[in-house]
Amino acid sequence: MTDARPSGGNLRRGLRGSLDLPAGTIDDPGRVDVAGWVFHEHGEVVLVVLRADGRLVGTVAPEVDRPDVAALHETATLRSGWATTVALPPVGGTVTLSAHALVAAPASDGQAARTVLLPFGEKVVEVRAGGRVRGEVVLPDTVGPGTFRVSGTADVSPALARVEVTVGGGEPVVARNSLPSAPERGAPAESALRGFAATLEVPAGATEVDVRVTAVAIDGTRADLPTTPVPVAPPAPAPSADRTRTLEARLAQRLEVQRAAYAPDPSGRVLVAAHDLGIGGAQNYLDALMHGLHDQGVRFCVVAGSDGPLLEHIESTYDAPVLVVGQVPTGAELLDTQVRLVTDFAIEHGASAVLANTLVTFPAVLAAASLGIPATWAIHESFPVPVFWHEFLGRPADPSILAATRQALAGCDEVLFEAESTRDLYAGEVAPHAAALVPYGLDVEAFDRDLAATGRAQARAELGIPDDQRVLVCVGTVEPRKGQLMLARAFSRLPPSLQARSSLHLVGASDSPYSVALRDYVRDAGLHQVHVVTADPDIVRWYAAADVLVSASDVESMPRTMLEAMLAGRPVAATAAFGVAELVEDRVNGWLCPPGDLRGLAEVLTAATAADEATLARMGAAARSRVVADHASSGYVDHVLRWLHARVGDAGAPA
């Protein structure tokens, strides 16, 4: 291809065309409809090339029928029209749009066949600040008392920063955004990340839910998406009075028999309840707690919703029998069955107390109450109870499950919270005297030994990371709650000079749809400095290789990975979700921004990549000091051990 200056100008004189659209002010620079017509009297127009302020923004073939052009020009072909949609680069108040024709000229008069690029249209167009919002809101046809889901897509120029959802006259809730959505043909890579979702509670007594959804652009522009009120349906019919009386009579009879026959053994086992025995933060918490208690002579028996890698570890390490009781019950009949299974298992092993872990294990707390033995319950979920169950089940929970969960919370002897903000969230569900704040912690000495075995240079060499890069690492399951897609979007907005010398590593990917969408976006956006990494069992080397730990979670109580990175002397750049704001002090041991906000996240990533080595060292030292002082695992082990001694004596200890 050669640029347009053919000898004699013959080809230039034979070109006819027009740039018809845009006809006026551009409202949305991210999606500009451009159209016109073009033909050449002596050659073939094979492509239309579009530029904005001299930069290439799109190409399109003339394949639109234009009978009006053919009627006015004898030499025009019928298919002389063209149309496309382009995204403009960052512009000021105006942009110069220009259209060029790539013309194939046949050989003639001793000249070889050639292609030339000829301009045929240009106009200066005003760009309106912000622009209009596009998208849709998906609401259920009706909602019942409890919770409902709001989802949809939102696209606002120059880029979507956050989505706010308001129900009635309540406070706005920041929706989870940057979620995968169907990409638009010819649009930038971010068009595949227009999704948002939020789970909200139906106001008590409401007959209609009025939802307002506001898209906020990165420049502060606000625009509402169209919604319609949703009627509130009456609650589902309750079980018949006869059936309810039958269940209550059975329960009362069973409890009477069990209590009469059961005498807890003060030296018996502690019944531990886990939601599953896979790998995760809550499971690591439980294993560390059991390890500390086991060292003090406590014995266990364990019930779990499902098996996993920890099952064999628990049975072999702690000599603890394990019973898999099945996933969380979804109705009253299944709940009754699971409580009975847990109760029988506790009786079989002479359990003297119950130690439950996560909100999902509420049946074990009810089983403890039925046997008259004490229970302590660690809550890691920073959701209101109805919202948690909707998120967990993917639908509103059966009223019997909500009622049973609240019964367990209200009657539990002690409920453990690892963050003050999470304890505040449950203030209406847990008796004040029973709500205990016990910060989550680590075995500092064991972690330091692991870290000392892997130096920074060695870790970077193993991972293929250049020594002179500023390395940002996010560790955790790649899932919507963790916001890795928003992290990648924020990284793409770093100043070019910072982006060129930095890298972002998102560790914890799988073959889930969200992981696939993350990989696709990184590829399509050309983010060569962003790396999506599958889950790595040797996570300590990532802390060793990192300069900064990053997180974009919208819900976190007290993430173990953040504690580990801080103990490794790494500052944190993160969203201030619940307990994160209690752990990280802005500009002291890290940088914080509001959850769900792209602009704020881009700003903290910019600060983390621009900080000099002395600043990173100072903040990293402050991060480590905070964990050593307040988050040693011995704290919650000692707390639970004191609780056991106070209620059942030497619980679980050998006779």
C-alpha positions in Angstrom: 0.0 0.0 0.0 1.3 3.5 -0.8 0.0 6.8 0.5 -2.1 8.9 -1.9 0.0 10.9 -4.3 -0.3 9.3 -7.8 1.6 10.9 -10.6 -0.5 13.4 -12.5 -3.3 13.2 -9.9 -5.6 11.2 -12.2 -6.8 8.8 -9.6 -7.4 11.7 -7.2 -9.6 13.4 -9.7 -11.7 10.3 -10.3 -12.6 9.8 -6.6 -16.1 10.8 -5.4 -17.4 10.4 -1.9 -18.9 12.0 1.2 -18.7 11.6 5.0 -22.4 11.9 6.0 -22.4 10.7 9.6 -21.9 11.9 12.3 -24.2 14.8 11.3 -23.9 16.8 14.6 -22.4 16.6 18.1 -21.0 13.3 19.2 -22.7 12.2 22.4 -20.8 9.0 23.0 -17.1 8.9 22.0 -17.0 5.2 22.8 -19.5 4.3 20.1 -19.7 6.7 17.1 -21.9 5.9 14.1 -19.9 6.8 10.9 -21.4 6.5 7.4 -21.2 7.8 3.9 -20.6 6.8 0.3 -17.7 6.6 -2.1 -16.8 5.3 -5.6 -14.0 5.9 -8.2 -14.6 6.5 -11.8 -11.5 4.5 -13.0 -10.7 2.1 -10.2 -12.3 -0.1 -7.4 -12.7 1.2 -3.8 -11.8 -1.9 -1.8 -11.8 -0.3 1.7 -12.7 2.8 3.6 -10.2 3.9 6.2 -11.3 6.1 9.1 -9.1 8.4 11.2 -9.8 10.6 14.2 -7.3 13.4 14.7 -5.0 11.5 12.4 -5.2 8.2 14.3 -6.7 5.0 12.7 -10.0 4.2 14.4 -11.6 1.8 11.9 -12.0 0.3 8.4 -15.0 -0.8 6.5 -15.9 -2.1 3.0 -18.4 -0.2 0.8 -21.1 -2.8 0.8 -24.3 -0.7 1.4 -26.8 -0.2 -1.4 -27.1 3.5 -2.3 -29.6 3.9 -5.1 -29.6 7.7 -4.6 -25.9 7.9 -5.3 -26.2 5.6 -8.4 -29.1 7.8 -9.7 -27.0 11.0 -9.5 -23.7 9.6 -10.8 -23.5 7.5 -14.0 -20.3 5.8 -13.0 -21.3 5.0 -9.4 -21.9 1.4 -8.4 -25.1 0.6 -6.6 -23.1 -0.7 -3.5 -21.2 2.5 -3.0 -22.5 3.1 0.6 -20.6 2.2 3.8 -21.4 2.4 7.5 -19.7 1.3 10.7 -19.3 2.1 14.4 -16.0 3.3 15.8 -14.6 4.1 19.2 -12.6 7.3 19.4 -9.3 7.7 21.3 -9.2 10.3 24.1 -10.2 13.6 22.6 -10.7 17.2 23.7 -13.7 19.3 22.9 -13.6 18.6 19.2 -12.3 15.8 16.9 -11.4 15.9 13.2 -12.9 12.8 11.5 -11.5 11.9 8.1 -12.4 9.2 5.6 -10.0 7.7 3.0 -10.5 5.3 0.2 -8.2 2.5 -0.6 -8.4 2.4 -4.4 -7.2 -0.4 -6.6 -6.1 1.1 -9.9 -5.7 -1.2 -13.0 -2.5 -1.2 -15.1 -2.6 1.3 -18.0 -0.2 3.4 -20.2 2.8 1.5 -19.0 2.0 1.8 -15.3 1.7 -1.3 -13.2 -1.4 -2.0 -11.2 -1.3 -0.4 -7.8 -3.3 0.6 -4.7 -3.4 4.1 -3.3 -5.1 5.7 -0.3 -7.0 8.9 -1.1 -8.9 11.2 1.3 -12.5 12.0 0.3 -14.2 13.4 3.4 -13.4 15.4 6.5 -15.3 17.2 9.2 -14.7 18.7 12.6 -17.2 17.5 15.2 -17.8 18.6 18.8 -17.6 15.9 21.4 -20.0 16.3 24.3 -18.5 15.6 27.7 -19.4 12.3 29.3 -22.0 11.1 26.8 -25.2 9.1 27.1 -25.5 5.8 28.8 -26.5 2.6 27.1 -27.6 -0.7 28.5 -30.5 -2.4 30.1 -31.7 -3.5 33.5 -33.0 -7.0 34.1 -35.6 -7.3 36.9 -37.9 -10.2 37.9 -41.5 -9.9 36.9 -42.5 -10.0 40.5 -40.6 -10.2 43.8 -41.6 -11.9 47.0 -40.9 -10.8 50.5 -37.1 -11.2 51.2 -34.5 -10.6 48.5 -34.3 -10.0 44.7 -31.6 -9.7 42.1 -30.9 -6.7 39.9 -28.6 -7.2 36.9 -28.0 -5.9 33.4 -25.5 -4.0 31.3 -24.3 -0.4 31.4 -22.0 1.5 29.1 -21.3 5.1 29.6 -18.6 7.3 28.0 -15.7 7.7 28.5 -15.8 4.5 30.6 -18.0 2.9 33.3 -16.6 3.4 36.8 -19.4 2.1 39.0 -23.2 1.3 39.1 -25.4 2.4 42.0 -28.7 0.7 42.7 -31.3 2.4 44.9 -34.5 0.8 46.2 -37.3 3.2 47.1 -35.8 6.1 49.0 -33.0 4.0 50.6 -29.3 4.5 50.4 -27.7 3.5 47.1 -25.9 0.2 46.9 -22.8 -0.1 44.7 -23.4 -3.0 42.4 -20.8 -5.5 41.4 -19.7 -4.4 38.0 -17.1 -5.2 35.2 -18.9 -8.5 34.8 -18.8 -10.5 31.6 -21.4 -9.5 29.0 -21.9 -10.2 25.3 -19.3 -8.2 23.3 -20.4 -5.8 20.6 -19.1 -6.3 17.1 -16.3 -3.9 16.3 -16.4 -2.3 19.8 -13.4 -2.1 22.2 -12.5 -5.1 24.4 -14.3 -3.5 27.4 -17.6 -3.9 25.6 -17.5 -7.5 26.9 -17.4 -6.2 30.5 -20.5 -4.1 30.8 -22.4 -6.4 33.2 -23.5 -5.6 36.7 -25.4 -7.3 39.5 -26.7 -6.6 43.0 -28.8 -8.5 45.5 -31.1 -6.4 47.6 -33.7 -6.8 50.3 -37.4 -6.0 49.6 -38.5 -3.3 52.0 -40.8 -4.6 54.7 -44.4 -4.2 53.9 -43.8 -2.9 50.4 -46.4 -3.8 47.7 -44.2 -2.5 44.9 -40.4 -2.1 44.5 -39.2 1.1 42.8 -35.6 0.5 41.5 -33.3 3.2 40.3 -30.0 2.2 38.5 -27.4 4.9 38.0 -24.3 4.4 35.8 -21.4 6.6 36.8 -18.6 7.3 34.3 -15.0 7.5 35.2 -15.2 11.3 34.7 -18.1 11.6 37.2 -20.9 11.8 34.6 -24.1 10.2 36.0 -26.9 8.7 34.0 -29.9 6.6 34.9 -30.9 3.4 33.1 -34.6 2.9 32.4 -36.5 0.8 34.9 -40.1 0.0 35.8 -41.6 -0.7 39.2 -41.8 -4.4 40.2 -44.9 -5.6 42.1 -44.3 -7.6 45.4 -46.2 -10.9 45.3 -47.7 -12.2 48.5 -45.6 -14.8 50.4 -45.8 -18.4 49.4 -48.4 -20.4 51.3 -47.1 -21.8 54.5 -47.2 -25.5 55.2 -50.6 -26.7 56.4 -51.2 -26.3 60.1 -51.5 -30.1 60.4 -48.1 -30.6 58.8 -46.5 -28.0 61.0 -47.9 -29.5 64.2 -46.6 -33.0 63.0 -43.1 -31.7 62.5 -43.1 -29.8 65.8 -44.3 -32.9 67.7 -41.7 -35.1 66.1 -39.0 -32.6 67.0 -40.1 -32.2 70.6 -40.3 -36.0 71.0 -36.8 -36.5 69.5 -35.3 -33.8 71.7 -36.8 -35.3 74.8 -35.4 -38.7 74.0 -32.0 -37.4 73.1 -31.6 -35.2 76.1 -32.8 -37.9 78.5 -30.3 -40.4 77.0 -27.3 -38.1 76.5 -24.8 -37.1 79.1 -22.0 -35.1 77.5 -18.5 -36.4 78.4 -16.4 -33.5 79.7 -13.4 -35.3 78.3 -15.1 -36.2 75.1 -14.5 -34.8 71.6 -15.4 -31.3 70.3 -17.7 -31.5 67.3 -16.3 -29.4 64.5 -18.6 -28.3 61.7 -17.2 -27.3 58.3 -19.1 -26.2 55.2 -16.8 -28.3 53.0 -13.3 -29.7 53.2 -11.8 -28.1 50.1 -9.1 -25.4 49.9 -10.0 -21.8 50.8 -9.6 -19.0 53.4 -12.3 -20.3 55.8 -10.9 -23.9 55.6 -7.4 -22.6 56.3 -8.7 -20.7 59.3 -10.4 -23.8 60.6 -7.3 -26.0 60.1 -5.1 -23.6 61.8 -7.5 -23.4 64.8 -7.8 -27.2 65.0 -4.0 -27.5 64.8 -3.5 -25.1 67.8 -6.2 -26.8 69.8 -4.9 -30.2 69.0 -1.5 -29.2 70.3 -3.3 -28.5 73.6 -4.8 -31.9 73.8 -8.3 -31.2 72.4 -9.8 -34.1 70.4 -12.3 -33.7 67.6 -15.0 -35.3 65.5 -16.0 -33.5 62.3 -19.1 -33.0 60.2 -18.8 -31.4 56.7 -21.1 -30.5 53.9 -18.8 -32.1 51.3 -15.5 -33.8 51.2 -12.2 -32.6 49.8 -8.4 -32.6 50.3 -8.8 -31.7 54.0 -10.7 -34.9 54.8 -7.8 -37.2 54.8 -5.6 -34.6 56.4 -8.0 -34.2 59.3 -8.5 -37.9 59.9 -4.7 -38.6 59.8 -3.4 -35.5 61.6 -6.0 -35.1 64.3 -7.2 -38.7 64.6 -10.7 -37.3 64.1 -13.6 -39.2 62.6 -15.4 -37.3 59.7 -19.0 -37.5 58.6 -20.1 -35.9 55.3 -23.7 -34.9 55.9 -24.4 -33.3 52.5 -24.8 -29.8 51.2 -26.8 -27.1 53.0 -30.5 -28.0 53.3 -32.9 -25.9 51.2 -36.2 -26.6 53.1 -37.6 -27.5 56.5 -37.7 -31.3 55.8 -34.1 -31.5 54.7 -33.0 -29.3 57.5 -34.7 -31.6 60.1 -32.8 -34.6 58.5 -29.4 -32.9 58.6 -29.8 -31.7 62.2 -30.7 -35.3 63.2 -27.6 -36.6 61.4 -25.3 -34.2 63.2 -27.0 -34.8 66.6 -26.6 -38.6 66.2 -23.0 -38.2 65.3 -22.4 -36.0 68.3 -24.0 -38.5 70.6 -21.9 -41.4 69.0 -18.7 -39.6 69.9 -19.7 -38.1 73.2 -19.3 -34.5 72.0 -19.1 -32.0 74.8 -19.2 -28.8 72.6 -19.6 -27.6 69.1 -17.2 -25.5 67.1 -18.9 -24.3 63.9 -17.2 -22.6 61.0 -19.0 -20.3 58.4 -22.7 -19.4 58.3 -23.6 -22.5 56.3 -23.0 -24.7 59.3 -26.0 -23.4 61.2 -27.5 -26.9 61.4 -24.7 -28.0 63.8 -25.5 -25.0 66.0 -29.1 -26.1 66.1 -27.9 -29.7 66.9 -25.9 -28.3 69.9 -28.9 -26.5 71.2 -31.0 -29.7 70.9 -28.4 -31.6 73.0 -27.9 -28.8 75.5 -24.2 -28.5 74.8 -22.4 -25.2 74.2 -21.5 -23.9 70.7 -19.0 -21.3 69.4 -19.5 -20.2 65.8 -17.0 -18.4 63.5 -18.7 -16.2 61.0 -16.7 -15.1 57.9 -19.5 -13.8 55.7 -20.0 -10.1 55.5 -23.5 -10.2 54.1 -26.9 -9.6 55.7 -28.5 -13.1 56.3 -31.1 -12.9 53.5 -28.6 -11.5 51.0 -26.0 -14.2 51.9 -28.5 -17.0 51.2 -29.6 -15.5 47.9 -25.9 -15.2 46.8 -25.1 -18.7 48.0 -28.1 -20.4 46.5 -28.6 -18.2 43.5 -32.2 -17.5 44.5 -34.1 -16.3 47.6 -33.9 -18.8 50.5 -36.9 -20.7 51.7 -38.4 -18.9 54.7 -37.7 -21.9 56.9 -33.9 -21.7 56.2 -33.9 -17.9 57.0 -35.8 -18.5 60.2 -33.5 -21.4 61.3 -30.4 -19.4 60.5 -31.6 -16.5 62.6 -32.7 -18.9 65.4 -29.2 -20.4 65.5 -27.5 -16.9 65.6 -29.8 -15.7 68.3 -29.3 -18.8 70.5 -25.6 -19.5 70.0 -23.5 -19.3 73.1 -20.8 -17.4 71.3 -20.4 -16.0 67.8 -16.9 -15.1 66.6 -16.2 -12.3 64.2 -12.9 -11.4 62.7 -13.8 -7.9 61.8 -15.6 -5.2 63.7 -17.6 -4.2 60.6 -18.9 -7.7 60.2 -19.9 -7.9 63.9 -21.8 -4.6 63.4 -23.6 -6.1 60.4 -24.9 -8.9 62.6 -25.8 -6.7 65.5 -29.5 -7.3 65.0 -29.1 -11.1 64.8 -26.7 -11.9 67.6 -27.1 -11.1 71.3 -24.6 -8.4 72.3 -23.1 -10.6 75.1 -22.5 -13.5 72.6 -20.8 -11.5 69.8 -17.0 -11.7 70.2 -14.4 -9.9 68.1 -11.4 -12.3 67.7 -9.0 -11.1 64.9 -8.0 -13.7 62.4 -4.3 -14.6 62.6 -1.3 -16.5 61.3 1.4 -18.7 62.7 4.1 -16.0 62.4 7.1 -18.3 63.0 6.0 -21.0 60.6 5.3 -18.4 57.9 8.6 -16.7 58.3 10.4 -20.1 57.9 8.6 -20.7 54.6 9.3 -17.2 53.4 13.0 -17.4 54.3 13.3 -20.5 52.1 12.3 -18.5 49.0 14.2 -15.2 48.3 12.9 -12.5 46.0 15.5 -13.2 43.3 14.8 -16.9 43.4 11.1 -16.4 43.3 11.2 -14.1 40.3 13.6 -16.3 38.4 11.2 -19.3 39.0 8.2 -17.3 37.8 9.9 -15.6 34.9 9.5 -12.1 36.2 12.2 -9.5 35.4 14.0 -8.2 38.5 13.4 -4.5 37.5 9.6 -4.7 37.2 7.1 -3.3 39.7 5.1 -6.4 40.4 1.5 -6.3 41.6 0.0 -9.6 42.7 -3.6 -10.6 43.4 -4.0 -14.0 45.2 -7.3 -15.8 45.5 -9.9 -17.7 43.6 -10.7 -15.9 40.3 -14.4 -15.1 40.8 -16.8 -12.1 40.5 -16.6 -11.3 44.2 -12.8 -10.8 43.9 -13.1 -8.4 41.0 -10.1 -9.5 39.0 -11.7 -8.1 35.8 -11.9 -4.7 37.4 -8.3 -5.0 38.4 -7.3 -5.7 34.8 -9.4 -2.7 33.6 -7.8 -0.4 36.3 -4.3 -1.6 35.3 -5.0 -0.7 31.6 -5.6 2.9 32.8 -2.1 3.3 34.3 0.0 6.1 32.7 1.9 4.4 29.8 5.3 5.0 31.5 4.1 3.2 34.6 2.4 0.4 32.8 5.5 -0.3 30.7 7.6 -1.0 33.8 4.9 -2.8 35.8 3.1 -6.2 35.7 -0.1 -7.5 37.2 -0.3 -11.2 38.1 -3.8 -12.6 38.9 -3.2 -15.9 40.7 -6.0 -18.4 41.2 -7.6 -18.9 37.8 -9.4 -22.1 36.8 -11.6 -23.0 33.8 -14.6 -21.2 35.2 -16.6 -18.9 33.0 -15.3 -15.9 34.9 -11.7 -17.0 34.4 -12.3 -17.5 30.7 -13.7 -14.0 30.4 -10.7 -12.6 32.2 -8.3 -14.4 29.9 -10.3 -13.2 26.8 -10.3 -9.6 28.0 -6.6 -9.5 28.7 -5.9 -10.9 25.3 -8.4 -8.7 23.3 -7.3 -5.6 25.1 -3.6 -6.3 24.4 -2.6 -6.1 28.0 0.7 -7.9 27.7 1.8 -6.9 31.2 -1.2 -8.6 32.8 -0.8 -12.4 33.5 -3.7 -14.7 34.4 -2.2 -17.6 36.5 -3.8 -20.9 37.5 -4.0 -21.7 41.2 -0.5 -22.3 42.6 0.0 -24.4 45.8 3.3 -22.6 46.4 1.8 -19.3 47.1 4.6 -18.0 49.3 6.9 -17.5 46.3 4.3 -15.0 44.9 4.6 -13.0 48.1 8.3 -13.1 47.8 8.2 -12.0 44.1 5.6 -9.2 44.7 6.1 -5.5 45.4 2.5 -4.9 46.3 -0.5 -7.1 47.0 -3.6 -5.8 45.2 -7.3 -6.6 45.8 -10.6 -5.4 44.2 -13.0 -7.5 46.3 -16.4 -6.0 47.1 -16.9 -8.3 50.1 -14.0 -9.4 52.4 -14.1 -9.9 56.2 -10.3 -10.5 56.9 -8.6 -12.1 53.9 -5.8 -14.6 54.9 -3.8 -13.8 51.7 -3.7 -10.1 52.7 -2.4 -11.0 56.1 0.2 -13.3 54.6 1.4 -10.6 52.1 1.6 -8.0 54.9 3.6 -10.4 57.1 5.9 -10.8 54.1 6.5 -7.0 54.3 4.3 -6.1 51.3 2.0 -3.1 51.3 -1.5 -3.4 50.0 -3.5 -1.6 47.3 -7.1 -2.6 47.7 -10.8 -1.7 48.0 -11.8 -0.9 51.5 -14.3 -3.8 51.9 -15.4 -4.5 55.5 -12.4 -5.9 57.4 -9.8 -4.7 54.8 -10.3 -1.1 56.0 -9.6 -2.3 59.6 -6.4 -4.0 58.5 -5.0 -1.5 56.0 -4.4 2.1 56.9 -4.4 4.3 53.8 -0.9 5.7 52.9 0.6 4.0 56.0 0.7 0.3 55.1 -1.1 0.5 51.8 -3.6 2.4 49.7 -7.4 2.2 49.9 -10.3 3.1 47.6 -14.1 2.5 47.7 -15.3 -1.0 46.6 -16.8 -1.3 43.1 -15.3 2.0 41.8 -12.9 1.8 38.7 -11.6 5.3 39.1 -10.6 4.8 42.7 -9.0 1.5 41.9 -7.0 3.0 39.0 -5.8 5.7 41.4 -4.5 3.3 44.0 -2.8 1.2 41.4 -1.1 4.3 40.0 0.1 5.2 43.5 1.4 1.7 44.1 3.3 1.6 40.8 4.6 5.2 41.1 5.9 4.8 44.7 9.7 4.8 45.1 11.5 1.9 46.8 12.0 3.7 50.1 8.2 4.3 50.3 7.5 0.6 49.6 10.0 -0.5 52.2 8.5 1.9 54.8 4.9 0.8 54.1 5.9 -2.8 53.9 7.6 -2.7 57.3 4.4 -1.0 58.8 2.3 -3.8 57.2 4.4 -6.5 58.8 4.3 -4.8 62.2 0.5 -4.6 62.1 0.2 -8.3 61.5 2.8 -9.4 64.1 1.2 -7.1 66.8 -2.5 -7.9 66.2 -2.9 -11.1 64.1 -1.0 -14.0 65.5 -2.9 -17.2 65.4 -2.2 -17.9 69.0 -4.8 -15.2 69.8 -7.9 -17.0 68.5 -6.6 -20.4 69.6 -6.2 -19.1 73.1 -9.6 -17.5 73.0 -11.4 -20.7 72.0 -9.4 -22.8 74.5 -10.4 -20.5 77.3 -14.0 -20.6 76.1 -14.0 -24.5 76.2 -12.4 -24.6 79.7 -15.0 -22.1 81.0 -18.0 -24.1 79.7 -17.0 -27.8 79.8 -13.7 -28.0 81.7 -10.9 -29.8 79.9 -13.0 -30.3 76.7 -11.7 -32.9 74.4 -8.5 -33.4 76.5 -7.4 -36.9 77.2 -8.9 -38.3 80.4 
